[in-house]
Amino acid sequence: MRRLRSSTVVLGGMGVLAATITACGSEPDKRCVDPLTREELPSYRCEGGGGSDDDNGGTTRGAYYYGGSVRDKRVSGGSFDKTAVDSGGFGCSGTGGG
């Protein structure tokens, strides 16, 4: 049976540790979304308080939506509340909910 060199074991362990730390500290996905229709918007509609005129003469201002997924330009499975979204990761203690 072949024995692994100690340097291989150490480097492999460091890789797992780095992946764990990165996963725990990562932020959930953030998208600019129309709060009423949940349609994904360009990011500038959430930044700086600006909006743009829509077809009905109103202004569409986006809000950030965290986590979830996009299908047919609409988001689902996430939350407008960043703290309600669990960023997950191996070995993390999440505070998920929703």
C-alpha positions as CSV (number, residue, x, y, z in Angstrom):
1,M,0.0,0.0,0.0
2,R,1.3,3.4,-0.9
3,R,1.8,6.0,1.8
4,L,1.1,9.7,1.2
5,R,3.8,12.2,1.9
6,S,3.2,14.5,4.7
7,S,3.4,17.5,2.4
8,T,0.6,16.2,0.3
9,V,-1.6,15.7,3.4
10,V,-0.8,19.2,4.7
11,L,-1.5,20.9,1.3
12,G,-4.8,18.9,1.0
13,G,-5.8,20.0,4.5
14,M,-5.0,23.6,3.8
15,G,-7.2,23.5,0.7
16,V,-10.2,22.2,2.7
17,L,-9.6,24.8,5.4
18,A,-9.4,27.6,2.8
19,A,-12.6,26.4,1.1
20,T,-14.4,26.3,4.5
21,I,-13.3,29.8,5.5
22,T,-14.3,31.2,2.1
23,A,-17.7,29.6,2.1
24,C,-18.5,30.8,5.6
25,G,-17.6,34.4,4.9
26,S,-19.3,34.6,1.5
27,E,-22.2,36.9,0.9
28,P,-25.5,35.7,-0.7
29,D,-26.2,36.7,-4.3
30,K,-27.5,40.2,-4.6
31,R,-29.8,41.4,-7.4
32,C,-31.7,44.6,-8.1
33,V,-35.4,43.7,-8.3
34,D,-38.7,45.5,-8.7
35,P,-40.3,44.9,-5.3
36,L,-43.9,44.6,-6.7
37,T,-43.3,42.4,-9.7
38,R,-40.0,40.7,-8.6
39,E,-38.6,41.4,-12.0
40,E,-34.8,41.7,-12.2
41,L,-33.7,45.3,-13.0
42,P,-30.4,46.8,-14.0
43,S,-28.2,47.5,-10.9
44,Y,-28.3,51.3,-11.4
45,R,-32.0,51.3,-10.4
46,C,-31.0,50.2,-6.9
47,E,-27.9,52.5,-6.6
48,G,-28.0,56.1,-5.6
49,G,-31.8,56.3,-5.1
50,G,-32.4,56.9,-8.8
51,G,-35.2,55.4,-10.7
52,S,-36.4,55.7,-14.3
53,D,-39.8,56.4,-15.8
54,D,-41.8,53.3,-16.8
55,D,-44.4,53.0,-19.5
56,N,-47.2,54.2,-17.2
57,G,-45.6,57.5,-16.3
58,G,-44.5,56.2,-12.8
59,T,-41.0,55.5,-11.5
60,T,-39.6,52.0,-11.0
61,R,-37.1,51.9,-8.2
62,G,-35.5,48.6,-7.4
63,A,-34.6,47.0,-4.1
64,Y,-31.9,44.5,-3.4
65,Y,-33.0,40.9,-3.3
66,Y,-30.7,38.3,-1.7
67,G,-30.2,34.7,-2.7
68,G,-32.7,32.8,-4.7
69,S,-32.7,32.3,-8.4
70,V,-33.8,34.0,-11.6
71,R,-36.2,32.3,-14.1
72,D,-37.8,34.2,-17.0
73,K,-36.4,37.5,-15.5
74,R,-38.2,37.0,-12.2
75,V,-36.6,36.1,-8.9
76,S,-37.8,33.5,-6.4
77,G,-36.5,31.6,-3.4
78,G,-34.7,34.5,-1.7
79,S,-35.6,37.5,0.4
80,F,-35.3,41.3,0.4
81,D,-34.0,40.9,4.0
82,K,-30.3,40.0,3.8
83,T,-30.2,38.5,7.3
84,A,-33.0,36.1,6.3
85,V,-30.8,34.4,3.7
86,D,-28.4,31.7,4.8
87,S,-25.2,32.0,2.8
88,G,-24.5,28.4,3.8
89,G,-21.2,26.7,3.5
90,F,-19.5,23.6,5.0
91,G,-19.2,23.8,8.8
92,C,-21.1,27.1,9.1
93,S,-23.7,27.8,11.6
94,G,-26.4,29.6,9.6
95,T,-29.1,31.9,10.8
96,G,-31.4,31.1,7.9
97,G,-35.1,31.7,7.9
98,G,-37.6,33.5,5.9
